[in-house]
Amino acid sequence: MSTEVDFLIITALKEETDAVCPLLVDAKDTGNEIVGTVAREDSAQPYLVALTEIGGMGSNAAQGVTSKALQRLKPKRVILAGIAAGFRESGVALGDLLLPYFVVLYELAKVKDAVSSRNRLLRFISFLARPFSRRTKSDYRGTPRDVSDSLWHCAHMLGRNPGSPWAARIKTPRQDGTTNAPTVRSSREFVLGCGNKVIASTESEDREWLLSQYGKKAIGLEMESYGVLTACHVGETPFLVVKGVQDDGTGGKDDPEEKDQWRLYAAEASAVFVVALISRYVFGESALLEEHAAEVSEIADIFQRDVPAPPFERIRCRRHIRL
């Protein structure tokens, strides 16, 4: 398929795809993706939207699938939708929506001894305490990367609008028995962690690092956002992540009485919000500037690659001889 689309929605799992698909008008399975439309608030002409599923978890798989989809569909915008873990320590509750401005890869780290090998006494004490303490520690080196400002700002304003009807489209009941709309956690300071491990423990070193490094600005973690963001960065395509909270990344994630209770609600809340965002998004001046900058960069790359360099050195030499 070579159709260029306005938006590309990326999901990782079947439940996430199933939540988005019914919200697309005239959705058709083209083999690699599902393509449909979303009605616009500002125009009678709908947006053409493609939905691609990674088919698994992990940043590397997410980057690979996204890169291929970008080549096929040439979308103007990319949004990652689905589920994530949210940190209660940062005020996040089950069923909330995470709208971070930054994504950080928490597995980019150097693993070293927890105690310096130069101190023999501490090394001996550490050896005796091995069953009760960590033998290694990680020197984390991940750097937060920002999402598209224009996409994030539009989503932020949508989430702040208490009169917006988008939440009424969520059909899955909340597990707390309330009928409240999901709280949208959005701030230009919020950071979402991303890695290739499923975190289900308060003692996870990765989880602890996110909270110690960023405090209440760290709102949660998941496994695909950094890979999708990286692919979009290479293709200079604006990117946003919207994730619904299904658990808190602690041992409760695997508790038989709690496991996956919020999963379908979180997936549907994310899907409904993303489609509402697309419906009201306007390709305004900031969007045009982003597109223009991408086009200029592409032209410059082509020029540098294909146009032979002028013989400046030879010209200068001839001029010098004439002088």
C-alpha positions in Angstrom: 0.0 0.0 0.0 1.3 3.4 -0.9 -1.5 5.7 0.3 -0.3 8.7 2.3 -2.3 9.1 5.5 -2.9 12.1 7.9 -2.4 10.1 11.1 -0.8 6.7 12.0 -1.9 5.1 15.2 0.5 2.5 16.6 -0.6 -0.2 19.1 1.4 -3.0 20.6 -1.3 -5.6 21.5 -4.5 -7.0 20.2 -6.6 -5.5 23.0 -5.3 -2.1 22.1 -6.0 -2.6 18.4 -9.5 -3.8 19.2 -10.1 -0.7 21.1 -9.2 1.6 18.3 -10.6 -0.2 15.3 -14.4 0.4 16.0 -13.7 4.1 16.3 -12.5 4.4 12.7 -15.1 5.0 10.0 -15.1 2.5 7.0 -12.2 0.7 8.5 -10.5 -1.8 6.0 -7.8 -4.3 6.6 -5.1 -3.8 3.9 -2.8 -6.5 5.2 -0.2 -4.5 7.0 -2.6 -2.1 8.7 -6.2 -1.1 9.1 -7.2 2.1 7.3 -10.2 4.2 7.9 -11.3 7.8 8.5 -12.0 10.1 11.4 -14.4 13.0 11.1 -13.0 16.5 11.7 -14.5 19.2 13.8 -13.3 22.0 11.5 -14.0 20.5 8.1 -16.4 18.2 6.2 -13.3 16.4 4.8 -12.3 13.6 7.2 -8.7 12.6 8.2 -7.3 9.4 6.6 -6.0 7.3 9.5 -4.0 4.1 9.5 -3.8 1.7 12.5 -0.7 -0.6 12.8 -0.1 -3.2 15.5 3.4 -4.0 16.6 2.3 -7.5 17.5 4.4 -7.7 20.7 6.1 -5.7 23.4 9.5 -4.0 23.4 11.2 -0.9 22.1 13.2 -2.6 19.3 10.2 -4.3 17.8 8.3 -1.0 18.1 11.0 0.9 16.2 11.2 -1.7 13.4 7.5 -1.8 12.8 7.1 1.9 13.0 10.0 2.5 10.5 8.4 0.3 7.9 5.0 1.8 8.4 6.5 5.3 8.0 8.0 4.2 4.6 4.7 2.7 3.4 2.3 5.4 4.6 4.2 8.6 5.0 1.9 9.8 7.8 1.9 13.5 8.8 1.6 12.5 12.5 2.1 9.4 14.6 0.4 8.6 17.9 1.2 5.6 20.2 -2.0 4.4 22.0 -2.5 1.6 24.5 -1.8 0.6 28.1 1.0 1.4 30.7 1.9 1.2 34.3 1.3 4.4 36.3 3.1 5.4 39.5 0.9 5.9 42.6 3.8 7.7 44.1 3.3 10.5 41.6 -0.5 10.7 42.2 -1.5 8.5 39.2 -4.5 6.2 39.6 -5.7 3.2 37.8 -7.7 4.2 34.7 -5.9 7.6 34.3 -4.5 8.7 31.0 -0.7 9.4 30.7 0.2 12.3 28.5 4.0 12.8 29.0 6.1 15.5 27.3 9.2 13.4 27.6 10.2 9.7 27.2 13.3 8.2 28.7 14.9 4.9 28.0 15.7 3.6 31.5 17.6 0.5 30.4 20.5 2.5 28.9 22.9 2.0 31.8 26.3 0.8 33.0 26.0 -2.1 35.5 28.8 -2.1 38.1 29.6 -3.4 41.5 27.4 -2.0 44.3 30.6 -1.7 46.5 33.9 -0.4 45.2 36.4 -3.3 44.7 39.1 -1.1 46.2 37.7 -1.4 49.7 38.3 -4.9 51.0 36.4 -4.6 54.2 33.3 -3.3 52.4 33.7 -6.0 49.8 33.8 -8.7 52.5 30.7 -7.2 54.3 28.9 -7.1 50.9 29.8 -10.7 50.3 28.3 -11.8 53.6 25.1 -9.7 52.9 24.6 -11.0 49.3 21.3 -12.8 50.0 19.9 -9.6 51.5 21.3 -6.8 49.2 22.1 -6.1 45.6 25.6 -7.1 44.4 25.5 -4.6 41.5 24.0 -1.3 40.7 23.2 0.5 37.5 24.6 3.8 36.4 21.7 5.1 34.3 22.5 7.2 31.3 19.1 7.6 29.6 18.3 11.1 28.4 14.7 12.3 28.1 13.4 13.0 24.6 10.4 15.3 23.9 7.3 14.5 21.9 5.7 16.8 19.3 4.9 20.1 21.0 1.9 20.9 18.7 0.4 17.4 19.2 1.0 17.5 22.9 -0.5 20.9 23.4 -3.7 20.0 21.5 -4.0 16.8 23.6 -3.3 18.8 26.8 -6.0 21.2 26.1 -8.5 18.4 25.3 -7.7 16.7 28.6 -8.2 19.9 30.5 -11.7 20.6 29.0 -14.3 19.2 31.4 -17.1 19.7 29.0 -15.6 17.6 26.2 -17.8 14.7 25.4 -15.0 12.2 24.4 -15.1 10.3 27.7 -18.8 9.4 27.2 -17.7 7.2 24.3 -15.9 4.8 26.7 -18.2 1.7 27.0 -16.1 -0.5 29.3 -17.1 0.1 32.9 -14.6 1.4 35.5 -13.5 -1.2 38.0 -14.0 1.2 40.9 -17.7 1.4 40.2 -17.6 5.1 39.4 -18.7 6.8 36.2 -15.9 9.4 36.3 -14.1 10.4 33.2 -10.4 9.4 33.2 -8.1 11.9 34.7 -5.6 13.1 32.0 -2.1 13.5 33.6 -0.4 16.0 31.4 2.4 18.5 32.1 5.5 19.7 30.2 7.6 18.2 33.0 6.1 14.7 33.0 8.4 11.8 32.0 7.4 8.3 30.9 9.9 5.5 31.3 10.4 3.0 28.5 12.3 -0.4 28.5 12.1 -4.0 27.4 11.2 -5.5 30.8 7.8 -5.9 32.3 8.1 -4.2 35.7 6.0 -5.8 38.5 7.8 -4.9 41.7 8.3 -1.9 43.9 11.9 -3.0 44.4 12.7 -2.9 40.7 15.9 -0.9 40.4 14.6 0.6 37.1 11.4 1.8 38.8 13.3 3.1 41.7 15.6 5.1 39.5 12.8 6.8 37.6 11.2 7.9 40.8 14.5 9.0 42.4 15.7 10.8 39.3 12.5 12.6 38.4 10.4 12.5 41.5 6.7 13.1 40.9 7.5 14.1 37.3 7.9 10.4 36.6 4.4 9.2 36.0 4.8 5.7 34.7 6.5 3.2 32.4 5.8 1.0 29.4 7.7 -0.8 26.6 7.2 0.8 23.2 7.3 4.6 23.3 11.0 5.1 22.9 11.2 2.8 19.9 8.3 4.5 18.1 9.7 8.0 19.0 13.2 7.0 17.7 11.7 5.9 14.3 9.7 9.1 14.1 12.8 11.2 14.9 14.7 9.6 12.1 11.8 10.2 9.7 11.3 13.7 11.2 7.6 12.8 11.9 5.8 14.4 14.8 5.0 11.9 17.6 2.8 11.7 20.7 2.1 8.9 23.2 -1.2 8.5 25.1 -1.4 5.5 27.4 -4.1 4.3 29.8 -3.1 3.1 33.2 -3.8 -0.6 33.8 -1.6 -1.2 36.9 1.0 0.5 39.0 4.1 -1.5 38.2 4.2 -3.3 41.5 3.6 -6.8 42.7 -0.1 -6.2 42.5 0.2 -6.5 38.8 0.4 -10.3 39.2 -2.1 -10.6 42.1 -4.9 -13.0 40.8 -7.5 -10.7 42.3 -6.2 -7.6 40.6 -4.4 -8.8 37.4 -5.7 -7.1 34.2 -8.9 -5.8 35.9 -8.3 -2.3 34.3 -6.7 -3.6 31.1 -9.7 -3.2 28.7 -10.8 0.1 30.3 -7.3 1.6 30.0 -7.0 0.5 26.4 -10.4 1.9 25.4 -9.9 5.2 27.3 -6.6 5.7 25.4 -8.2 4.8 22.0 -11.2 7.1 22.6 -9.0 10.0 23.6 -6.7 9.6 20.7 -9.5 9.6 18.1 -11.1 12.6 19.8 -7.7 14.3 19.6 -7.4 13.6 15.9 -10.9 14.8 15.3 -10.1 18.3 16.7 -6.5 18.6 15.6 -5.9 21.4 13.1 -2.8 21.5 10.9 -2.1 25.1 11.7 0.9 27.3 11.3 3.1 25.3 13.8 2.2 22.1 12.0 3.1 23.7 8.6 6.4 24.9 10.0 7.2 21.4 11.1 6.4 20.0 7.7 8.3 22.8 6.0 11.4 22.2 8.1 11.2 18.5 7.4 11.0 19.2 3.6 13.9 21.6 3.7 16.0 19.1 5.6 15.2 16.4 3.0 16.0 18.7 0.1 19.3 19.7 1.8 20.2 16.0 2.2 19.4 15.2 -1.4 21.4 18.3 -2.6 24.4 17.3 -0.5 24.3 13.7 -1.7 23.7 14.2 -5.4 25.2 17.6 -6.4 29.0 17.5 -7.0 31.0 19.8 -4.8 32.4 22.9 -6.7 36.2 23.0 -7.2 36.8 25.9 -4.8 40.4 25.0 -4.2 41.2 25.0 -7.9 39.4 28.4 -8.4 41.4 30.0 -5.6 44.6 28.7 -7.0 43.9 30.2 -10.4 43.0 33.5 -8.9 46.2 33.5 -6.9 48.2 32.9 -10.1 46.5 35.8 -11.8 47.3 38.1 -8.9 
